[in-house]
Structure formats: C-alpha cells, structure tokens
C-alpha cells in the first residue's frame, strides 16, 4: 500500500508536469502562429503596396502608350487628309486642263467651220470692190459739186454784204449825226446795224449781262475793236452805253456753229455813223469773238402784265422804260 501511494503520487506529478509542458507548447505554438500571422500580414501589406505601385506604373505606362498611339494615329490621319487634299487639287487641276483642252478644241472647230464663211465674205467683198469704187467716185463728184456751190455762195456773200454796207453808209451819211448830242435818231442806231446780244443758248439778252455779240446771225471779230466800238454797238441796240467788252471762246458748240460775219470795227466816236467795218474775216477765228456787256434796258417787248415777251408773241415795244 505504501508503494502504491508513492506510485500514485509520482503518477500525478508526471501528469501535472506533462500538462504544464503541453500548456507551454500550446503557448509557444500560439505565439509562433501569432508572430507568423503578424509577419504575414506585414508581408501582405508590403506586397499589396508593391502591387498598387506596379499597377500605377503600369497604368501610367499604358496611358503614355495610348497617348503615343493616339498621337501617331492623329499624325497619320493628318497626313492622310493632306494627301487627300493634294490629290483633290491635282484632280481639279487636271479637270481644268481637260476643260481648257476641250474649249480649245471647240474653238478650233468653230474657226475651221468659219473659214469657209470668211472666204465667202472675202470673195463677196472682192466682187463688191468695183461697185464700192464707183460709189466712192460718185460721192467724190457730189462733194466736188457741193464745194463748188459753197465757193459760189461764199463769193456772193461778200458782194452782198459789201452792197449792204455801201447802202448803210449812204444812209448814215444822209442821217448826219453829231457826236456831242446825247439824243440820237433811233432809226440810224437800231435798224441799219443788226446787232444782237445772246446767251449760250442763243436767247436774246436785255442789258446788264454779258452776251455773245452777233451781226446778222454771225459773230464779230475783235480786230481793231475798241471801247468806242463797244459804245456804238450798244447804242445801236438801244442801250445807253457799253460797260465792258472782251473776246474769247466761251459758248462752246453754239459759238462754233456760228459763222464770223464782221471784223475791223473801227469807230472814231461812240456813234455808229462814225464806224467802219469789213467782212474779210480770213484772219479771224472763234477765239477772237467779241463778248459785250451793255448798260440800260434797251428795246423790250412787254405783255399786259409787264413781263418780257419771248418767242413770236406780240408785245408792246419799249425803250428806256418808255414806249
């Protein structure tokens, strides 16, 4: 029994020691597992960080690759568009060249078609040449006849004008006017010297305005014309006196259409009876035509309202505001 008791105590001691050993082993195992889990977790975290870094790097590289590919694609597209535009331009130029060629061919065809017509026209002109020559000869003959008639008329005109001048001078000598008298016979002043003052339209001017001096419908040359001549001419038209005179080509085509009728109007006084003149106007031209301004009212034709009558209407004849 004593041996059994010792054995039992020994057995319990062994069991307790085994239990403690087991506990220590379990504690060590749990500690090892815990440390391993911590280390593994850190490793996992590091691996995840590395994975994220790698993913970021891969994403950036991928973006760069994509951008580079896009840039290359865009460059290729631009080059392709440029090539297309160049090809279109070349095509348009080719079309224009073809159009020009076709137009040139059409023009050549038209010219070829017109050549027979041109030849026919030339032949017709050659056939008509003798007729045209005959017509030209006839026209030349007619022109010569007209010129001969003009020469005859021109020869007659100086003779007629000379006859008129001689008749006027005879009547002037019979009139016997005095230089000192202010009142003159209106017949010798107005009737025998047919002067008129007109504007650029050919309308008669009634004093205080410059006008083109006409004698029998033609202009008067300035040769030997003086202030005495101006006063005498104004007095023949019923004015008091002349304000001024000058000469020149001022009225254009109207003046150019008029013939030069009188020149060398020499007056020793302000009365027309003292004047001499000539119709030999060979040295005159329209740049020497007299432009005259007279003072006074002169002769006027008035209607019942007292307005000046123009045209071929009857009116009351007045002179210096009197009848």
TAZIRA-V511942 format. One record per residue. N is the residue number from 1. PSI is psi in whole degrees, -180 to 180 (* if undefined). OMEGA is omega in radians with two decimals (NA if undefined). Layout:
# TAZIRA-V511942
n = {N	N}
psi = {PSI	PSI}
omega = {OMEGA	OMEGA}
This chain:
# TAZIRA-V511942
n = {1	2	3	4	5	6	7	8	9	10	11	12	13	14	15	16	17	18	19	20	21	22	23	24	25	26	27	28	29	30	31	32	33	34	35	36	37	38	39	40	41	42	43	44	45	46	47	48	49	50	51	52	53	54	55	56	57	58	59	60	61	62	63	64	65	66	67	68	69	70	71	72	73	74	75	76	77	78	79	80	81	82	83	84	85	86	87	88	89	90	91	92	93	94	95	96	97	98	99	100	101	102	103	104	105	106	107	108	109	110	111	112	113	114	115	116	117	118	119	120	121	122	123	124	125	126	127	128	129	130	131	132	133	134	135	136	137	138	139	140	141	142	143	144	145	146	147	148	149	150	151	152	153	154	155	156	157	158	159	160	161	162	163	164	165	166	167	168	169	170	171	172	173	174	175	176	177	178	179	180	181	182	183	184	185	186	187	188	189	190	191	192	193	194	195	196	197	198	199	200	201	202	203	204	205	206	207	208	209	210	211	212	213	214	215	216	217	218	219	220	221	222	223	224	225	226	227	228	229	230	231	232	233	234	235	236	237	238	239	240	241	242	243	244	245	246	247	248	249	250	251	252	253	254	255	256	257	258	259	260	261	262	263	264	265	266	267	268	269	270	271	272	273	274	275	276	277	278	279	280	281	282	283	284	285	286	287	288	289	290	291	292	293	294	295	296	297	298	299	300	301	302	303	304	305	306	307	308	309	310	311	312	313	314	315	316	317	318	319	320	321	322	323}
psi = {-39	-38	-39	-37	-45	-41	-40	-41	-42	-37	-43	-40	-42	-40	-41	-43	-40	-39	-43	-41	-43	-42	-45	-42	-43	-40	-46	-43	-43	-38	-41	-41	-41	-47	-40	-40	-39	-47	-42	-39	-43	-41	-41	-44	-45	-43	-39	-42	-45	-40	-43	-42	-45	-41	-43	-47	-44	-40	-44	-44	-40	-42	-44	-42	-44	-44	-43	-42	-41	-45	-44	-39	-43	-43	-42	-39	-44	-44	-40	-41	-42	-44	-40	-44	-45	-41	-38	-42	-45	-38	-43	-42	-41	-40	-43	-42	-42	-41	-45	-42	-43	-40	-42	-40	-42	-43	-42	-42	-42	-44	-43	-38	-34	-19	-44	-39	-41	-43	-40	-42	-42	-41	-42	-41	-43	-38	-35	-11	-47	-40	-43	-40	-41	-43	-41	-41	-41	-45	-40	-41	-41	-42	-40	-41	-43	-43	-41	-42	-40	-42	-40	-44	-43	-37	-36	-37	-49	-37	-45	-43	-38	-41	-43	-42	-43	-41	-40	-42	-38	-45	-35	-44	-35	-28	-34	83	155	142	-30	-21	134	-29	124	165	120	-26	-49	-22	-37	-32	-42	-2	90	72	149	153	128	158	-170	-13	-1	9	142	139	136	73	158	6	146	142	167	126	125	145	114	38	-2	167	167	132	149	-7	125	14	136	-178	-34	-42	-41	-45	-45	-42	-44	-41	-34	-24	4	3	166	-49	178	143	-46	167	157	-179	157	173	95	-23	17	-133	-34	-45	-37	-29	-17	147	151	118	-29	146	174	49	100	122	129	-13	-171	11	141	-24	-22	6	148	152	175	154	7	95	30	-30	9	157	173	-14	-13	9	139	133	126	144	124	155	136	178	-27	-163	138	150	122	147	-172	-28	-3	11	153	135	133	157	-151	40	144	144	171	127	124	156	123	49	11	170	*}
omega = {3.08	3.10	-3.13	3.13	3.11	3.14	-3.13	3.12	3.12	-3.13	3.13	3.12	3.12	-3.11	3.13	3.12	3.12	-3.14	3.12	3.11	-3.14	-3.13	3.11	3.13	3.13	3.12	3.10	-3.13	-3.14	3.10	3.12	3.13	-3.13	3.10	3.13	-3.13	3.12	3.13	-3.14	3.13	3.10	3.12	3.11	3.12	3.10	3.13	3.12	3.10	3.11	3.13	3.13	3.11	3.11	-3.14	3.10	3.13	3.14	3.13	3.13	3.10	3.13	3.10	3.13	3.13	-3.13	3.12	3.12	3.11	3.12	3.13	3.13	3.11	3.13	3.10	3.12	3.13	3.12	3.10	3.13	3.12	3.09	3.13	3.12	3.13	3.11	3.13	3.10	3.11	3.12	3.10	3.12	3.10	3.11	3.12	3.11	3.11	3.12	3.11	3.12	3.11	3.14	3.10	3.11	3.11	3.11	3.11	3.11	3.13	3.12	3.13	3.12	3.12	-3.09	-3.11	3.08	3.12	3.12	3.11	3.12	3.12	3.11	3.11	3.13	3.11	3.11	3.12	-3.10	-3.08	3.11	3.13	3.13	3.10	3.11	3.13	3.13	3.10	3.13	3.13	3.10	3.12	3.13	3.12	3.10	3.11	3.14	3.12	3.10	3.11	3.11	3.13	3.12	-3.13	3.13	3.10	-3.11	-3.06	3.10	3.12	-3.14	3.14	3.10	3.10	3.12	-3.13	3.14	3.11	3.14	-3.13	3.10	-3.13	3.09	3.13	3.12	-3.06	3.09	3.12	3.12	-3.14	-3.03	-3.09	3.11	3.13	-3.12	3.05	-3.07	3.14	-3.11	-3.11	-2.97	-2.98	-2.97	3.06	-3.01	3.07	3.02	3.02	-3.10	3.05	-3.03	3.07	-3.12	3.13	-3.08	3.12	-3.13	2.97	3.04	3.11	3.11	3.10	3.09	-3.12	3.11	3.06	-3.06	3.10	3.13	-3.07	-3.12	-3.11	-3.03	-3.09	3.12	3.08	-3.09	3.11	3.03	3.12	-3.14	3.12	-3.09	-3.14	3.12	-3.13	3.10	3.14	3.07	3.10	-3.12	-3.11	3.10	3.06	3.10	3.00	3.03	-3.14	3.10	3.14	-3.00	-2.97	2.96	-3.03	3.11	3.14	-3.09	-3.13	-3.10	3.03	3.07	-2.99	-2.95	3.10	3.10	3.11	-3.10	-3.12	3.12	3.09	-3.13	3.10	-3.08	-3.13	-3.13	-3.03	3.00	-3.10	-3.11	3.07	3.10	-2.99	-3.07	-3.10	-3.07	2.98	-3.04	3.04	3.11	-3.12	-3.10	2.97	-2.92	3.03	-3.10	-3.13	-3.11	-3.10	-3.13	3.10	3.10	2.97	-3.09	3.03	-3.07	-3.14	-3.13	3.12	-3.12	3.14	3.06	3.12	-3.05	3.13	3.13	3.11	3.10	-3.13	-3.14	3.09	-3.14	3.10	3.07	-3.13	NA}
